[in-house]
Amino acid sequence: MPVLVIAEAGVNHNGSLDRALELIDVAADCGADVVKFQTFNADRLASRKAAKAEYQLATTGAAESQHAMLKKLELTGADHRKLADYCRTRRIEFMSSPFDEESVDLLVKEIGVGRLKLGSGEITNAPLLVKAGRSGKPVIVSTGMSSLADVERALGALAFGMIGTSDPSTGAFADAFASAEGRAALRENVTLLHCTTEYPAPFHDVNLRAMDTMREAFGLRVGFSDHTPGVAMPIAAAARGAEVIEKHFTVDKSLPGPDHRASLEPAELRDMVAGIRAVEVALGDGVKVASEAEKKNIAIARKSLTTLAPIRSGEKFTVENLGVKRPGSGTSPFQLWEWLGRHAERDYDADETL
């Protein structure tokens, strides 16, 4: 299946519905499959005493709290409906990451999203994981800042939400994860995204091979949520078998706000999508044969047994008068030793292909 490319608008609308609509246009025009926002209520998401991350301090300063910053970035339910409606007109999938149970209800019951995406910070949010599991929607889960044990616990809560009938508990989550029914539900509905939760993420911390580790550990689809500068890492992840690629984008990196500086601008997003699509085609079927494009070059690039000097009938072929040169339309050089010592049956000019 083609790589699912998620253009992460996130909060790069800066609280403006018009800017959010513009971001949808950019994502659609650049060829992304999905444009994703974030659904939250600042009062439910962060306490007024919650500190900002270092990158947030660097991009938005210390004058306002994390809560105050988030409050300015909220979108209303009505905003979500307008965005989802506009996505339908642009033929791009609308998606949003819920940060609380009420936001799941908004997205699933009112907006009618096709799937949910949970951010890395929710990997220990068991109530939200259970709620997402109970939504009946496929779930994409970012795993930044996590160990395999963290991911397994989160998968247990998701599996419980999908199949559980008892009261939630850590034991019930573990049982759901271990059960055949739970594992089948996870395989059917869950994709794990490897992620490095830093903005921007340094290349030496990316560890793309962790995608392979999670695929092998859990038998689930895997992908990559990227926060590095540029487009090289998403394209590399696609080459390593990522089935989903997520990347932040903005209309202008210089805009105020926490995520713009670590986001792609439109031309970069277009290049990323084009690179991923090229990789998909280039991966091929793995059968090692000459391609149709190559076949016309075989005679040009390969070599044949070729006379190095004139040879008269009856004269022996030797290393002095017989060698290997282009074109490759004659006798294979693998036959050289069978020809050496033989007598010529006719006259040969120099540079004659046998």
N, C-alpha and C positions, 0 to 999 in steps of 0.2 A: 504494500500500500504506500501511497505517497506520504512523505513527511508532512505532518500537520504543523504549519507555521503559524504561531500565535504572536501577533504584534501587540505587545504589552503597552497600552496607553497608560494604565495605572492611574496615578493622580496627576499626570502631566497636563490635564485640563485646567489645573489650578482653581477648581471650583466653578469654572465657566462652562455652561452647557454649549455655548457657541464654539468654544475651543474643543470640547469633546466631540462635537459633530465634525469639526475640521479634522480631528485625528482619525475619525472613521474614514473620511475621504482619503487621507494619506495612506492608511493601511490597505484600503481597497485598491487604490491606484498602484500601490507597490506590489500587489499580488499576494498579500497574506491571505491565509484561509480564515483566520479568526482575529478579531480585535477585542482585547480584554481590558476591562476596567476593574475597579475595586469597590466593593459594597460594604460600607461600615457606618456606624454611628460613633462619633468620637467619644461620647459619654460611656458607651459600652466597650470601646476598644482600649482606652488607656486612662489611667488615673491622672489626676491633675498634678501628681508628683512624679510621674514617669519621666525619666531622663530621655534626652534625644541621643541617637547614635552619633558617633563621631562624624560620619559623612553628612548627617543632617545638620549638625552644628556648623560644618564647613560650608554647607550650601544655604542654610537659612538663619544662621546665627543663634545666639543664646538668649536673645531678648524675650522670646516667647517660649512657652513650654511645648512639649510634644503634643499634649492635648489641644492646645490653642492652634498649633500648626495643622493638626488633623481636622479640627473643626472647620477650617477654611477650605478644606479639600473634599468635604462631603458632597455627595450627589443625592438628591431627593428621589423618592419612589417615582414621582412624575418624570424626573429627568431620565431615570432608567428606562421607563416605558418609551420615551421619545427616542432614546438612543437605540433601543432594540428595534423599534419601528424603522428608524432610518437605516440600520444595518440590513434590514430585509430589502429596502429599496436599492441598496448598493451591493446586494448579493454577497455579503460577508457575514460570517457567524458572529453573533454577539455573545460574549462571555464576560463574567465578572467573578472576582474572588470574594467570597463572603468571609467576614471576620467574626460573625456571631450567628446564633441560631435564627434570630429574626431575619437576618439578611438572607439566609438560606430560603426561608419561606417566601420572601419577596422575589427572589430569583426564580425559584421553582414554581410556586403557585400563581404568582401574578405575572411575571415576565415570561415564563415558559422556556427557560434556557434548555439547551440540549445536553449540557454537562456542567459540572462544577469544577473549579480549580481552587485548591487550597494552598496558601502560601507556606513557606518554610517555617514561619513563626507559629503556625498552628499544629505542628507535628506532635505537640504534647497536649493540645486542646481536646481532650477526650470527649467532652460534650458536643463540640462542633463536629468531630470525626464521626461520632455515632449519628448525629443528625444528618450529616452528608451521606452516610451509609444508608440511612432510612429514606432518603429522598427519591430513590428509584432511578437516579441519574448516574451515568458514568462519572468517575471522579479522577481528576489529575492532581497528584500530590507532589509538591516540591519538597526536597529533603535537605536543604541547606542546614548547616550546623549540626547534622545528625550523624549518629553511628548506625550500624546495621541493627543494633538492639533497639534504638529509638524508632527506626523505621518499622521493625517487626511489631512493636507495641502499637504504633499508629495503625498498622494494617489489621491488628487484632480488633481495635475499636471500630474500624470501618467494616470488617467482616461481621462483627456483632450487630452493627446497625443493619446490615443486609439480611442477616438470617436469624438474629437472636430473638428469643421470646421471653427470656428471664430478665431479672433486674440487672442493670449495668454494674459491672465490677471488673477489677483487673483480672480476676480469675475467669470470669465469663468471657472477657476479651481473648485471653490466652486459649481458652477452649475453642472459641470460634475460629481463631487463626489456625489451630491444629486440625480442625475438622475437615473432612473431605468436602462438605457442603460449603464451608467458609472459603476454602482455597479455590474452589470452583467459582464462587461469586467474585472473589478478588481477580482471578484470571479474566473473567468476563468483563469486569467493570473498572479496573484500576490501572492507571499508568503512573509510574514513578519518574519524577524528573530529578536528575542530579543537579546540584546547584551549589555555588559558593556565595554565601551571603555576605558580600562586601561590595561597595559601590564607589569606584569601579573595583572589580576583583582582579588581583594580580595574577598573571599567567601561571606563575609557579605554584599557585594554590588551586588551580582548576581541577586537576586529577580526573581527566576524562575517563580513565580506565575504571573509575568507580561505577560508571554505567554498566560495564560488563559484570562487575561484582554484584550489583543489585539484581541484574537479570538472572544471573546464575543462582543467587541466594533465594530468590522469591518466585522465579518463573513468570515474571510479569513483563509487560511492555515497559520500555524505559525511554527517556528522552533527556533533554538538557535545557535548563533555564539559565540563560547566560547573562552575566553582569560585567564581562571583560570589555575593554575598549575594542572597537572595530568589529569586523565580521568574520575573522579567521576561525575563532573557536566554534561558533555555531556550524560553520561549514565542515570543520573537522569532526564535530559530533555527528553530523549527518553521515559522514563517511564511515564512522564507527558504528553505525546502526541505530542512531537515535530515531525514534518514531515520532517524536514531538520536539519542536524547537520553540522556545519562548525568548523574546528579546524586547527590552524597553525601547520605545521610540518617542520622539518629540518633534514638534515643528521647528524648534529652535533651542539649542543647548544653552543659550545664554539667558533664557527666561528664569525668573525666580521660582524656587521650589526645590524640594529635596532630591528629585530623581532626574532632572533634565540633563545634568552634566554627564551622567553615566548612561545616557540614552543615545540611540542612533537618530540622526536627522534623515529626512525622507530619501535622499539619494543613497545614503548608506543602507537604509532598510531595503530599498529596491535591489541594491547589489547583493545583500545577504540572501534575499529570496531567490535571485537569479543563480547565485552560487550553489544554494541547496538544491535547486532543480537540476542544475548541471551535474552535481554529484549523484543524484538519483539515477539519471540516465547513464552516467559513466560507470556505476557499480556493476551493471550488466548481470549476466547469469552465472558467471564464474567458470564457464567452459573455456578452456584455453585452445582456441583455434584462430586462424587468420580471419580477421574481420573482412567484411565486404569492401570496406574502404581501403584495406591494406593490399588486397589481392592484386590490384593493378600495378603495385610497386614491387612485387616479388621478383620479376625478371630484371627490373632496373637495379635493385639494391643487392641482390644475391650475385654469386659468381659461378662460373662454369670452368671446366678444363679448357685451356686456351693455349695455342702454340706461342712460344716465345721467340721463335725464329723459323725460317722456312725449313720444311722437312721433306726429303725426297722419298718416294715410294721405296719400301724395303729398309729404310733407316729406322733405328730404334728410338723409341720415346725415352727421354732422359730428363733429369731435373734441369738440365741446361736448355732443353727445347720445349718443355711442357710445364705449364704452371697454372695459376688460378687468376682469372680476371672477370670483371663484369663484361657482358650481361649474364644473368642467371638462367637463360633460356636453353642451355645445352646440358652436357653431361655433368653430373654433380661432382664437386671436388672430393666427395667421399670415395670416388672411384679412382683417384689418382694412382694409388699403389697397384691397382689392377692393370693400369695402362703402362706404367713404367716397365721397360724391358720388352714390350711388345714391338713388333715391326709394323711400320706404317703400310697400309694397303694402297695408298695413293699419295700424291704430292699434296703438301699443305703449305699455304702462305703463312707468314707471321701474323699473329693476332687473329687467327681463325678459331672460332668457337667449335669445339668438338660436339 
